[in-house]
Amino acid sequence: MVWDPFGTLATTLWLTGGQWSGKSTVARILASRHGVSDRERAQRNRVERDRLVAADAVRSAIALGIRVIEVDGSVPADEVADLVAEHFGLATS
C-alpha cells in the first residue's frame, strides 16, 4: 500500500535543487505564465506540506527507536542544548 492521503502523488512533481539554484524563480515564471498568483494559498500549501512531511519523519524515527526532540521555540534554546548534551552524555554548563 502506498501512502497517499490526498490521492495526488501520481500528479506530483518534486522540483529539487540546492539553495539559490533557481527553484523559486522557476515557480515564479510558471505562475506568471499561467496566471497563478495566489501567494498566500501557495504559502499555506507549503506550510501544510512541511507539517505533514515533518510529522511523518517523526513517526518514522520514533518507530525506529530514535529519540526525537522537537524544537519549536516553546522551550528556551539553552534548555534544548542541555537535553541534547544529556542525550550524548556530555556535561552541561
TIKOLLO-435667 format. One record per residue (C-alpha): residue in one letter; x, y, z. Coordinates in Angstrom, 1 decimal. Layout:
N
[site "A"; [X; Y; Z]]
...
END
This chain:
93
[site "M"; [0.0; 0.0; 0.0]]
[site "V"; [1.4; 3.4; -1.0]]
[site "W"; [0.9; 6.3; 1.4]]
[site "D"; [-1.1; 8.9; -0.5]]
[site "P"; [-3.7; 10.5; 1.8]]
[site "F"; [-4.9; 13.0; -0.9]]
[site "G"; [-4.6; 10.7; -3.9]]
[site "T"; [-2.3; 13.2; -5.7]]
[site "L"; [1.1; 11.5; -5.8]]
[site "A"; [0.7; 10.5; -9.4]]
[site "T"; [0.3; 14.1; -10.4]]
[site "T"; [3.1; 15.4; -8.2]]
[site "L"; [6.4; 16.8; -9.5]]
[site "W"; [9.1; 17.4; -7.0]]
[site "L"; [11.4; 20.2; -8.1]]
[site "T"; [14.6; 19.9; -6.1]]
[site "G"; [18.0; 21.6; -6.1]]
[site "G"; [20.5; 23.4; -3.9]]
[site "Q"; [20.0; 26.7; -2.3]]
[site "W"; [20.0; 29.5; -4.8]]
[site "S"; [19.7; 27.1; -7.7]]
[site "G"; [16.6; 28.7; -9.2]]
[site "K"; [13.6; 26.6; -7.8]]
[site "S"; [11.6; 29.7; -6.7]]
[site "T"; [12.5; 31.5; -9.9]]
[site "V"; [11.1; 28.7; -11.9]]
[site "A"; [7.9; 28.7; -9.8]]
[site "R"; [7.5; 32.5; -10.3]]
[site "I"; [8.0; 32.2; -14.0]]
[site "L"; [5.4; 29.4; -14.3]]
[site "A"; [3.0; 31.3; -12.1]]
[site "S"; [3.4; 34.4; -14.2]]
[site "R"; [3.0; 32.5; -17.5]]
[site "H"; [-0.1; 30.6; -16.3]]
[site "G"; [-1.9; 33.3; -14.3]]
[site "V"; [-1.3; 31.7; -10.9]]
[site "S"; [-0.7; 34.5; -8.4]]
[site "D"; [-2.2; 33.3; -5.1]]
[site "R"; [1.0; 33.6; -3.0]]
[site "E"; [-1.0; 33.3; 0.3]]
[site "R"; [-2.5; 29.9; -0.8]]
[site "A"; [0.9; 28.7; -2.0]]
[site "Q"; [2.4; 29.6; 1.3]]
[site "R"; [-0.4; 27.7; 3.2]]
[site "N"; [0.2; 24.7; 0.9]]
[site "R"; [4.0; 24.8; 1.6]]
[site "V"; [3.4; 25.1; 5.4]]
[site "E"; [0.9; 22.2; 5.3]]
[site "R"; [3.2; 20.0; 3.2]]
[site "D"; [6.1; 20.7; 5.5]]
[site "R"; [4.0; 19.9; 8.5]]
[site "L"; [2.9; 16.6; 7.0]]
[site "V"; [6.5; 15.7; 6.0]]
[site "A"; [7.8; 16.5; 9.4]]
[site "A"; [5.1; 14.6; 11.2]]
[site "D"; [5.8; 11.5; 9.0]]
[site "A"; [9.5; 11.8; 9.6]]
[site "V"; [8.9; 12.0; 13.4]]
[site "R"; [6.7; 8.9; 13.3]]
[site "S"; [9.2; 7.0; 11.3]]
[site "A"; [12.1; 8.0; 13.6]]
[site "I"; [10.2; 7.0; 16.7]]
[site "A"; [9.2; 3.7; 15.1]]
[site "L"; [12.9; 3.1; 14.6]]
[site "G"; [13.7; 3.8; 18.2]]
[site "I"; [15.2; 7.2; 17.5]]
[site "R"; [14.7; 9.8; 20.2]]
[site "V"; [13.1; 13.0; 18.9]]
[site "I"; [13.4; 16.4; 20.4]]
[site "E"; [11.1; 18.9; 18.8]]
[site "V"; [12.5; 22.4; 18.6]]
[site "D"; [9.6; 24.8; 18.1]]
[site "G"; [10.5; 27.9; 20.2]]
[site "S"; [8.4; 26.9; 23.2]]
[site "V"; [11.4; 25.8; 25.1]]
[site "P"; [14.5; 28.1; 25.6]]
[site "A"; [17.4; 27.1; 23.3]]
[site "D"; [19.7; 26.6; 26.3]]
[site "E"; [17.3; 24.0; 27.8]]
[site "V"; [17.2; 22.2; 24.4]]
[site "A"; [21.0; 22.3; 24.3]]
[site "D"; [21.0; 20.7; 27.8]]
[site "L"; [18.7; 17.9; 26.6]]
[site "V"; [21.0; 17.2; 23.6]]
[site "A"; [24.1; 17.2; 25.8]]
[site "E"; [22.4; 14.9; 28.3]]
[site "H"; [21.4; 12.5; 25.5]]
[site "F"; [25.1; 12.2; 24.4]]
[site "G"; [26.3; 12.0; 28.0]]
[site "L"; [28.0; 15.4; 27.9]]
[site "A"; [28.3; 17.7; 30.9]]
[site "T"; [26.1; 20.7; 30.9]]
[site "S"; [27.4; 24.1; 31.9]]
END
